[in-house]
Each structure stands twice: as structure tokens, then as C-alpha cells.
Amino acid sequence: MVAIKAHEADRFLASPPDALRLFLIYGSDRGAVTERVRHLEDFALRHGHGEAVTRIGSEELSARPGRIVDEVRSASLFGGEPVVSMRVTDGRHNVIGALQPVLEEPPDAAWLVVEAGDLAASSALRKAFERSKRAAAIPAYPLEGRGLAAFLHAAAEEAGITIAPAAAELLLESLGSDRLAARGELEKLFLYVGEAAAVAIEDVEAIVGDTTGAQTDRAIDAALLGESETLETELERLRSEGSSPVALGTLALRHLMNLQSLRVTVDSGTSPADAVRFAKPPVFFRRRTSVQAALSRWDAETLAGARRRIDRAVAETRLHPALESAIISEALHAIAQKAQRLKRSA
């Protein structure tokens, strides 16, 4: 029985055991599922000296359920061992009947790769592969935490690229959890740095990341630091891109709630720098300086007032949706004016 843990998948796929010829790749990360299926197809072609992959959709099995067995046990027209790849295109398709003969008598000179979506532990398809001594069930879930960091550093090492710590932290914030999309972003980034073979934070800001998200953060930070001109510039950019004012207000409210939690930590004796450094949820690199500065300027009482101001604004947008841009803009500028007064009185 071979049931691979998610964090073991990449190491396992680098060199699958010789005895295994049947593979199920499943999970909620569609990009990772597809990437791993293509890797196994290439692996099977190389090791079996084949020249082509026979691809079958699960919808085809309703008319010809014996096709999988026929393809796996037939001699390859192109020489070498047959490589069959089946995609379960609809979870309602019952493919166990078509696969059971192959699982019960695994081939010695053929390969089968099955691609599926997210499967529960009770899934008949998943259980069938996990129970077979000659098969492997390999999950693919969205990248996060240490898994995303490991993926990033492995990709950089493979490309012969070094990444500055600050750039790596910003990448971890910006890449997202889809493996295929993340790899595409990294390929663009590595191509951009070219012969320099080193990634700095400026490179990441130029090539990778959620531009709208960065502008939203800058707008909120500008309000809390009293930088009215910067705030209006960022608001204008967001307006031109059609961004949602309500979403901006909601994110500002969430950020103020996080600042209140950090303020409690500071008031208990922790320095603003340490409060930001060890915050949970984490404050990512590009915002640490701004968040620390805001935390030093705003006390618990004034933060509560700012939170109430934004909370009211978000509520008002529900009553007057046609004025939502003006309502959120006015609230953020009011916070910027309060931040200026706090600075003068410090």
C-alpha cells in the first residue's frame, strides 16, 4: 500500500520505485495535479522507452469500459512500453470497474497515470490505489507555509538563482498557492534578472505580485501615517482600475483590528518592532516599516476611534451604494488628518 503524504510528494516523484507502474494524482490544486501528471508521463516514456502517451477521458469509458485494460496490455505502436494517461473529467463517472482489472493484475511493461480532482479519504478510487502494492496515490494541495518556501528555494536552486531574504519574503507573500501559476511567475522573474542570477526585492516588485493588493496596502498605510497626498494618489489609481471601494474599506477595517491586537502587545511591554516582527498573522516585509510607524503613533483609544470611523463608512456604503467611493475616500482622509494631528502632538 503506497499512500504518499502531501509534503513527501515532490521527493517521491523525483524517483518513483521501480515496482510501481500505476499512479493516481489527485487534489484541490489543479495546477499541481496537472504538473505532476505531466512529470509522470515524461518519466514513464523515458524509463519505458516509449514515444507517445495515450490519453483517455473518463467519459469515454461509459461506451467502452474495457479500453483501459486494452491499452495497458497492448503492444505500443511506437515501440517501448505503453503509457496510458486517464483524466477523471467528472466525479460522477464510475471508473473503478474499468480500473479494477489493472489494479488486481498490475502490468510489468506498461504505465497508467490517473488524474483526478480532490478526493475524500472514503473515495473508492483513492482507496483502490492506496490498497494496491503496485500503485501509488499522490495528493496535490495548494502551497502554503513551509511547503511554499521549499518550492521557492528548490525552483531558485534549479535555475541557479540566488534570492535575497527580503525578496524571498515578498515572493512568499505574492506568489499565491497554485503551483503552476507560481512556477510561471518565477520563470518570468528568473528571466528578468537574467545573467545577474540574483533576485532583489526591486525585481520582485517589478515582475511578481498583486499590484492592486500592493496599492490597497499603500492607501491604508498612507492614511494611518497622515500622508494625504500619497493616499489620494493611491485612491485615484484604484479608481482607475475599477477596484471596489467597499473591499478597500473592509481591508482597512481588518488592518485596524490587527493594529489593535498589536497595540495590546505593545502596551504590555513589547517594543513596536518586536510586536510587528512576531505578529500573527504575519506582517510581511514590504509593510513592516509602515505598520511599525503607525503602531508607534496610534494608541489604543485613537485606534478604536479610527476603527469606528471605517466601520460606519462600510455600513453607509450598503445604504448608499452609488456613493461608496466618496464615503470610503472621506473616511480614509479623515483618518489621515487625525494621524497628522497625532504626529504634531507627539
Secondary structure, 3 states (H helix, E strand, C coil): CCECCHHHHHHHHHCCCCCCCEEEEECCCHHHHHHHHHHHHHHHHHHHCCCCEEEEEHHHHHCCCCHHHHHHHCCCCCCCCCEEEEECCCCCCCCHHHHHHHHHCCCCCCEEEEECCCCCCCCHHHHHHHHCCCEEEEECCCCCHHHHHHHHHHHHHHHCCEECHHHHHHHHHHCCCCHHHHHHHHHHHHHHHHHHCEECHHHHHHHCCCHHHHHHHHHHHHHHCCCHHHHHHHHHHHHHCCCCHHHHHHHHHHHHHHHHHHHHHHHCCCCHHHHHHCCCCCCCHHHHHHHHHHHHHCCHHHHHHHHHHHHHHHHHHHHCHHHHHHHHHHHHHHHHHHHHHHHHHC
